[in-house]
């Protein structure tokens, strides 16, 4: 609901005729009287307050000058706004092995596995990987393929972090944590000796 608010405007001096009816009180009494005049400001009646301890004396002055204060009543409007919280994409980790076995003879370009993720708000999702240069990912389909030949003697296992991120943010992927990524899921790729299946 709106809250009332008083705006006060000082608008200079007003002259009141000295013969305006007003009764003075005793010296020890402070009495405030409201003097109503047929003056309207923006269609509102204007009232004045007079300290009646001070007598009005025509011999001193023909007019009594007082300050006029206009109080205009207005309302504040309470506004409510909803912040648009952009939630990160979610990686669907079901079906990913804790340790991904790869044959040393796996050919470059072979599909290793497919990332799957979705955005809670329904926006398109891209995919990325980190911590390795042995694999590449199709940012739109999530398909991860082997990019370099495997050598079991030098690298028996390789860490791989994969993650989805929103389509409107596509930064460099290697050895960084770009803004907009969901929490990554690490996979340890184990290189095995032998011949890979066709």
Secondary structure, DSSP 8 states (H G I E B T S, - for coil): --EEEEEEEEEEEEEEETTS------TT---EEEEEEEEEETTEEEEEEEETTS---TTT-SEEEEEEEEEEEEEE-------------EE--TT--SEEEEETT--TT-EEEE--EE-TT---EEEEEES-SSEEE-TTT-EEEE-S---TTT-SEEEEEEEEEETT-----TT---TTB---EEEEEEEESS----
